[in-house]
C-alpha cells in the first residue's frame, strides 16, 4: 500500500514538471486529427447524405442515429479498457501506435457514396461506414482525452493545456471548414463530382490526422500510475458507471458539456443549409469576395468564425484565470445565445451581414471549445478523494457516451424536421436549386432560436456547478495529505 502511495505521490509533481511548452504543443496537436474528423462530420455529413448520397432526410436521420448510437456505446467500453491496460508504454500510448493508421483510413471510407439504387441498402452501407470509422476514432480519442488530467493536475494548468489543444482544434476546424467548400466548388467548376471532391478532402485530412498520434506515442511521457487493483479490474461496467454517476460535480460537468456541444452540433449541421438555401437563395456555388479573394460562401463564413475563435483563445484563457472557468463560460455563452437569436432575423441576400455575425459568433465559439474541456478534468480528483481510484478513461468514456447520444438525438430530430417540412435533394450536377418555403422556415428556426434555448440551459447548469478554483485546491491538498501518510 505504501509503495502504491509513493507512486501516486510522484504523479502530481512529475506531471507538473513535465508540462513544458513543447509537451503542450505535441499533446495539443492531437486535437488537429480529431477536429479534422469532427468538423467535416459535424458540418458537412448531413448535407453529404442528402445532396451527394441522395438519401431522403428522414432516412438519412436513421443512418446518422444508428451510427452515433454505436459511437456513444463504444466510448465507455474503450475508456474502461484504457484504464485497465498495463504495458511498458503506459495505459494510453499503445492506442496511438496501433490505431492511428486505421483511423486515417476510416476517415476516407466515411465519405464514400455507395452506388446502389435502393435507399435502404445505401443507408445500411453508410451506417456501416460511419460505425467502422468511428470505432477507430474512439480507439485514439478516449485515451487521448484521458491523458489531460494525468499530465496536467493543476486547475490553471488544465486551462492552459486545453487552450493549446483548442488552438489546434480550431486551426483544424478552420482548415477543413475553408478547404472543403473550396475543393467542392472547384470540383463542380472543373466538371468533377461532389463525391470526388469529398474524397479528395477526406484523403488529405485523413492522411494528416495520422501524424500527431504517432508523434504523441513517441514523445509524450505518460506519467507513472498504479496498476488497477484486482477489484477495479473485476468490477462490472454497470457498477463502475453507477459509482461514477454518484460523483455530483461530474453530473454538472457532463450536463454542461452535453448542452454546449449539442448546440454546436445542431448549429454546425444546419449552417450549410442556412447559407446555401436561405442566404444565397439556393445558389449551390455562391461566392463572396473577402480581402480581394473569391471564396465559397461557406468557406468565408466558417473561415471568419474560426479565425476569430482562434484569436480569442488567449482572451478567454485570461478571463478564466481571472474570474474562474464557470463565470467565464457563463459570459461567453450568454453572448452566443444573443448572436443565435440575431441570426434568425437575417434576410436572403444579406451576405455581408452574415459575415459580421460569423465574427461575433467566433468569440463565443472559442469559449465553447475551451472551457467545458477545461472544467471536466476537475471532477477526476473529486472521484479519487471518494474512491481512492483514478478512472480517467471511464469518466471520459461516459461523458462522450452521453454527449454523443444526445447529439445523435439532436441530429436525428433536425433531419426529421427537414424531411417533414418538405426538404428536397437537388438534382445531380445542379448549381441552383430552391427549397420549399416551409423547409426554409424550418432551416431558419433550427439554425437560430433552437440553439439559443439550448445555450440558456447550459448557462443554468454552469451557474450551479460546484467546483470552484478554491474547492479544487482543497481537494488536491487533501489528496496530497493522504498520499504523504501512505494510505
NORVENQUI-V292393 format. One record per backbone hydrogen bond with DSSP energy under -1.0 kcal/mol. NH is the residue of the N-H (numbers start at 1). CO is the residue of the C=O. E is the energy in kcal/mol with one decimal. If there is no record, write none. Layout:
NH:CO:E
NH:CO:E
This chain:
5:1:-2.3
6:2:-2.4
7:3:-2.0
8:4:-2.4
9:5:-2.6
10:6:-1.3
14:10:-2.6
15:11:-2.5
16:12:-2.2
17:13:-2.3
18:14:-2.0
20:18:-2.5
24:20:-2.3
25:21:-2.3
26:22:-2.5
27:23:-2.9
28:24:-2.7
29:25:-1.8
30:27:-1.6
31:28:-1.7
32:29:-1.3
34:30:-1.6
35:31:-2.4
36:32:-2.1
37:33:-1.8
38:34:-2.9
39:35:-3.3
40:36:-1.7
41:37:-1.8
42:38:-3.2
43:39:-2.7
44:40:-1.8
48:44:-1.9
49:45:-2.4
50:46:-2.0
51:47:-2.6
52:48:-1.7
53:48:-2.8
55:49:-2.8
60:56:-3.1
61:57:-2.0
63:59:-1.8
64:60:-2.6
65:61:-2.4
66:62:-2.8
67:63:-1.9
68:64:-2.6
69:65:-2.3
70:66:-2.0
71:67:-2.1
72:68:-2.4
73:69:-2.5
74:70:-2.3
78:74:-2.3
79:75:-2.6
80:76:-2.6
81:77:-2.1
82:78:-2.8
83:79:-1.5
84:80:-1.3
85:81:-1.4
90:87:-1.3
95:92:-1.2
97:93:-1.5
98:94:-2.2
99:95:-1.9
103:99:-1.7
104:100:-1.7
105:101:-2.2
106:102:-2.6
107:103:-1.6
108:104:-1.0
109:105:-1.9
110:106:-1.7
111:108:-1.5
112:109:-1.5
122:118:-2.4
123:119:-2.6
124:120:-2.3
125:121:-2.1
126:122:-2.6
127:123:-1.9
128:124:-2.1
129:125:-2.3
130:126:-2.3
131:127:-2.6
132:128:-2.6
133:129:-2.4
134:130:-2.3
135:131:-1.9
136:132:-1.7
137:133:-1.8
138:134:-2.7
139:135:-1.7
141:137:-2.6
142:138:-1.8
144:140:-1.4
145:141:-2.8
146:142:-2.4
148:145:-1.6
151:147:-2.6
152:148:-1.6
158:154:-1.9
160:156:-2.2
161:157:-3.3
162:158:-2.4
163:159:-2.0
164:160:-1.8
165:161:-2.3
166:162:-3.1
167:163:-1.6
168:164:-1.8
169:165:-2.6
170:166:-3.0
171:167:-2.3
172:168:-2.6
173:169:-2.5
174:170:-2.9
175:171:-2.6
176:172:-2.9
177:173:-2.7
178:174:-2.1
179:175:-2.8
180:176:-2.5
182:178:-1.3
183:179:-3.1
184:180:-2.5
185:181:-2.6
186:182:-2.6
187:183:-2.7
188:184:-2.2
189:185:-2.1
190:186:-1.9
191:188:-1.0
192:187:-2.6
197:193:-1.9
198:194:-2.7
199:195:-2.2
200:196:-2.0
201:197:-2.1
202:198:-2.7
203:199:-2.5
204:200:-2.3
205:201:-2.6
206:202:-2.4
207:203:-1.8
208:204:-1.7
209:205:-1.6
214:210:-1.4
215:211:-2.2
216:212:-2.4
217:213:-2.1
218:214:-1.7
219:215:-2.1
220:216:-1.6
222:220:-1.0
233:229:-2.6
234:230:-1.8
240:236:-2.1
241:237:-2.7
242:238:-2.2
243:239:-2.3
244:240:-2.1
245:241:-2.3
247:244:-1.7
248:246:-1.0
251:247:-1.4
252:248:-1.6
253:249:-2.8
254:250:-2.9
255:251:-2.0
256:252:-2.6
257:253:-2.3
258:254:-2.6
259:255:-2.3
260:256:-2.3
261:257:-2.3
262:258:-2.6
263:259:-1.7
264:260:-1.6
265:261:-3.0
266:262:-2.6
267:263:-2.7
268:264:-2.8
269:265:-2.4
270:266:-2.2
271:267:-2.1
274:270:-2.7
275:271:-2.9
276:272:-2.5
277:273:-2.4
278:274:-1.5
279:274:-2.2
280:275:-2.4
282:276:-2.3
283:280:-1.3
284:431:-1.7
286:283:-1.4
288:295:-2.7
290:293:-3.2
293:290:-1.4
295:288:-2.7
297:286:-2.4
300:296:-2.4
301:297:-2.5
302:298:-2.5
303:299:-2.3
304:300:-2.4
305:301:-2.4
306:302:-2.5
307:303:-2.1
308:304:-2.4
309:305:-1.8
310:306:-2.4
311:307:-2.3
312:308:-1.9
313:310:-1.3
316:312:-2.2
317:313:-2.3
318:314:-2.3
319:315:-2.5
320:316:-2.5
321:317:-1.8
322:318:-1.9
323:319:-3.4
324:320:-1.7
328:324:-1.9
329:325:-2.2
330:326:-2.0
331:327:-2.1
332:328:-2.2
333:329:-2.6
334:330:-1.9
335:331:-1.7
336:332:-1.9
337:333:-2.3
338:334:-1.6
339:335:-2.0
340:336:-2.5
341:337:-1.6
342:338:-2.1
343:339:-1.9
345:342:-1.2
346:343:-1.3
349:279:-2.2
350:347:-1.9
351:349:-2.4
354:350:-1.8
355:351:-1.4
356:352:-1.6
357:353:-2.3
358:354:-1.8
359:355:-1.6
360:356:-2.0
361:357:-2.6
362:358:-1.9
365:361:-2.4
366:362:-1.6
368:364:-2.6
369:365:-1.5
370:366:-2.0
371:367:-1.8
374:370:-1.9
375:371:-2.5
376:372:-1.9
378:375:-1.3
379:376:-1.9
380:377:-1.6
383:379:-1.9
384:380:-2.3
385:381:-2.4
386:382:-1.6
387:383:-3.0
388:384:-2.4
395:391:-2.0
396:392:-2.7
397:393:-2.3
398:394:-2.7
399:395:-2.5
400:396:-2.4
401:397:-2.3
402:398:-2.6
403:399:-2.6
404:400:-2.6
405:401:-2.2
406:402:-2.3
407:403:-2.1
408:404:-2.7
409:405:-1.7
410:406:-2.1
411:407:-2.6
412:408:-3.0
413:409:-2.6
414:410:-2.5
415:411:-2.5
416:412:-2.3
417:413:-2.5
418:414:-2.2
419:415:-2.4
420:416:-2.8
421:417:-1.9
422:419:-1.4
423:418:-2.6
430:427:-2.0
433:282:-2.6
440:436:-2.0
441:437:-2.2
442:438:-1.8
443:439:-2.3
444:440:-2.2
445:441:-2.3
446:442:-2.4
447:443:-1.9
448:444:-2.1
450:445:-1.9
452:448:-1.4
453:449:-2.0
454:450:-1.7
455:451:-2.3
456:452:-2.2
457:453:-1.5
458:454:-1.8
459:455:-2.1
460:456:-1.8
461:457:-1.9
462:458:-2.4
463:459:-1.9
465:462:-1.2
468:466:-1.1
472:468:-2.3
473:469:-2.2
474:470:-2.0
475:471:-2.1
476:472:-2.2
477:473:-2.2
478:474:-2.2
479:475:-2.1
480:476:-2.5
481:477:-2.5
482:478:-2.2
483:479:-2.4
484:480:-2.3
485:481:-1.6
487:482:-1.8
